[in-house]
């Protein structure tokens, strides 16, 4: 939680306005790049489903900040699909 709070403070400083994340992904997945990517995908799918139920049809814009535990994209699989 402290790292997220610090990131919000840094973003606020750069924006010169208060900033907080509206939502965050679950942390119950494996702490691997694959787990993080799956968690992000599940979160966005759930958000799209929720928006559909609320009748919200506009464009969805999402800012995803993720370092995948400092691992390069590629060479691992996610949901059975190889990440090239």
N, C-alpha and C positions, 0 to 999 in steps of 0.2 A: 504493500500500500504506500509506503514512503517513497518508492521510486516513481510511482504513478503521480503522486502529489508533487514531487520535485519536477517531473516532466510538465505537468500542468502549469507550474510556476514559471518555468522557462518559456513555454509557449505564450503564456500571458505577458511576460516581459517583452517578447518579440512583437506580439500583436498590440502592445500598449493598451490592453483591455483584458478583463478577467476571462479566463478560459477554463472550462472543465469538460472532461469527456462525458458525453451523454450516456454511454453504455460501455460495457467491457465484456470480453469473452469469458466463458467459464474457465476455471483452472483445474478441472477434474480430469483432464486428459494427461496422457504421458507427456513428460517434459522433454520432448524431442522435437526436431523440426517438423516431422510428419504429424505429430500430435497437435502442434500449434496450428499448422495449416488446416487440419481437419476441424479444429475448434473454430477457426475463423470462418471456414465454409459453413459449418453448422449454425454459427451465430447469424451470418448473413442470410442463410435460408430461412431461419426462424423469424428474422426481422422482416423479410419479404412476405412471409406467410401472415404475420401480424398486420402488416400494412394492408394486405389484401382484404383481411377480415374487417378492417376499419374503413375500407373504401378509399384508401390513399393510393392514387394511381400515378402520381408524379414520379419524376426521375429520382432514383436513390443514389445519393452520393455518400461515399464512405471513405474516410481517411484511415488507412491501416498502417500502423507503425509496429513493425516486428523485425527483429534481428535473427530469428530462427536459431537462437543460441549461438550466434556468430558462425553459422555454417553456410557455405555457398549453396545457392539453388542448383540442384542437379545431383544426380547420382543416388538419390533416395526415392522411395516410392510412397505414395499417399493414396489410400483407398484402392490399392491394387494397380494404380497407374504410375508408371515410371516418370519421374521429374527429370527431363533431359538437361 
